[in-house]
Amino acid sequence: MRTPLVVVGLLALGVCLMANPLYLPVAVGEPDPAYTHTVQPAGEGAPVGPESPIDPDAGNDSDAVVAYADLSPDARAAFDRARDSPEGGFGVEDPDERVDSLSYPVEPTPGDGLLIVEHEGERYEFWTRTVEREPGGVVAQRALLQPVAFLGGFLAVLAGVALGLRGRLGED
């Protein structure tokens, strides 16, 4: 009589543990934002092209096309630092290190986090954005707890099936 109850319990436990991506990770803190600055040449291979609302060949009448000289000194320094960086950009974590004259949206749009900067006859895309990183506890849940719980659930289902089959085969 106890064997069917144990089988059902193992199967239920296994299914709950295997379904852990539905309820894990549990938020254990606020997202940790970082503020990125990226510069890349504007051209055919860049996201700005014929299908974009910004036409890199258009005149300076577009809101998102800015002459390098028109940038604030802090924005010029950030532009130069991102352009000269081997990675094509840099990030800061402290909100006080952001440039006040630039916006940092989560999803940049032309004129808001994406500027076309004309500098020395070349046009560059200057992206500024906020990247929300998950807290360390959530990363640990995703990397350790979820796989271990899934594996434990899979093993519990296997044990329940094996116990159920052993009980049936033993009765025959």
C-alpha positions in Angstrom: 0.0 0.0 0.0 2.9 2.4 0.7 4.6 1.7 -2.6 2.0 3.5 -4.8 2.1 6.4 -2.4 5.9 6.6 -2.6 5.7 6.3 -6.4 3.2 9.2 -6.7 5.3 11.3 -4.3 8.5 10.7 -6.2 6.8 11.5 -9.5 5.2 14.7 -8.1 8.5 15.8 -6.5 10.3 15.1 -9.8 7.9 17.0 -11.9 8.0 20.0 -9.5 11.8 20.0 -9.5 12.0 19.7 -13.3 9.6 22.6 -13.7 11.9 24.9 -11.7 12.5 27.3 -14.6 8.9 28.3 -14.2 9.5 29.6 -10.6 13.2 30.1 -10.4 15.2 32.3 -10.2 13.7 34.3 -7.4 14.7 38.0 -7.4 17.0 38.6 -4.5 17.9 42.2 -5.3 17.6 45.0 -7.6 19.2 44.8 -11.1 22.7 46.2 -11.2 22.9 48.8 -13.9 25.9 49.7 -16.0 26.1 52.5 -18.5 27.9 51.9 -21.8 29.3 54.1 -24.4 30.0 52.6 -27.9 31.3 54.2 -31.1 31.4 52.5 -34.5 31.6 53.9 -38.0 28.2 54.7 -39.6 27.9 52.9 -42.9 26.4 50.1 -44.8 27.4 47.3 -42.3 26.2 49.4 -39.4 22.6 49.3 -38.0 22.0 52.7 -39.4 21.1 52.2 -43.1 18.4 52.7 -45.6 15.8 51.0 -43.4 16.7 53.1 -40.4 15.0 56.4 -39.5 18.5 57.9 -39.5 20.0 58.3 -43.0 23.8 58.7 -42.5 24.0 60.4 -45.9 21.4 63.1 -45.0 22.4 66.6 -44.0 22.7 67.8 -40.4 19.0 68.6 -40.3 18.3 65.3 -38.6 17.9 65.5 -34.8 20.3 62.6 -34.4 23.2 63.9 -36.5 25.5 66.1 -34.5 28.7 67.8 -35.3 31.6 66.7 -33.0 32.2 70.4 -32.1 28.5 70.7 -31.0 29.0 68.0 -28.3 29.6 69.1 -24.8 33.2 68.8 -23.6 32.2 65.7 -21.4 30.4 64.1 -24.3 33.4 64.7 -26.6 35.7 63.1 -24.0 33.4 60.1 -23.8 33.1 59.9 -27.6 36.9 60.0 -27.9 37.4 57.4 -25.2 34.9 55.0 -26.7 36.3 55.5 -30.3 39.9 55.0 -29.1 39.1 52.0 -27.0 40.2 48.6 -28.5 36.8 47.1 -27.7 35.0 50.0 -29.4 33.6 51.3 -26.2 33.6 51.4 -22.4 31.3 51.2 -19.5 30.8 52.8 -16.1 28.9 51.5 -13.1 28.6 54.7 -11.0 25.6 56.9 -12.1 27.7 59.9 -11.2 30.3 58.9 -13.9 27.7 59.3 -16.7 27.8 62.3 -19.0 25.0 64.7 -18.0 24.3 65.9 -21.6 23.8 62.3 -22.9 20.8 60.1 -22.3 21.2 56.4 -21.2 18.0 54.6 -22.2 17.6 50.8 -22.0 16.6 50.7 -25.7 18.3 53.5 -27.6 16.5 55.2 -30.4 17.7 57.8 -32.9 18.3 61.0 -30.9 17.9 59.2 -27.6 20.9 57.1 -26.9 22.0 56.9 -30.5 23.6 59.9 -32.1 25.3 60.1 -35.5 28.5 62.2 -34.8 30.2 63.8 -37.7 33.9 64.1 -36.9 36.8 64.9 -39.3 34.7 64.2 -42.4 33.5 60.8 -41.0 30.3 59.8 -39.4 30.1 57.6 -36.4 27.3 56.0 -34.4 27.6 57.0 -30.8 25.5 54.6 -28.6 24.8 55.3 -24.9 22.6 52.9 -23.0 21.8 51.4 -19.7 22.5 47.7 -19.3 20.7 46.1 -16.4 22.7 43.2 -15.1 21.2 40.5 -12.8 22.3 40.4 -9.2 24.8 37.8 -8.2 22.2 35.7 -6.4 20.1 35.4 -9.5 23.1 34.4 -11.5 24.0 31.7 -9.0 20.4 30.4 -9.1 20.6 30.1 -12.9 24.0 28.6 -13.0 23.8 26.2 -10.0 20.4 25.8 -8.4 18.3 25.3 -11.6 20.5 22.6 -13.2 20.9 20.7 -9.9 17.1 20.9 -9.2 16.3 19.7 -12.7 18.7 16.8 -12.4 17.3 15.9 -9.0 13.8 16.0 -10.4 14.8 13.8 -13.3 16.3 11.3 -11.0 13.2 11.4 -8.7 11.0 10.7 -11.8 13.3 7.8 -12.8 13.2 6.4 -9.2 9.4 6.7 -9.1 9.0 4.9 -12.5 11.5 2.2 -11.5 9.8 1.7 -8.1 6.4 1.5 -9.8 7.6 -0.9 -12.5 9.3 -3.1 -9.8 6.1 -3.2 -7.8 4.1 -4.2 -10.9 6.7 -6.7 -12.1 6.9 -8.2 -8.6 3.1 -8.7 -8.5 3.1 -10.7 -11.8 
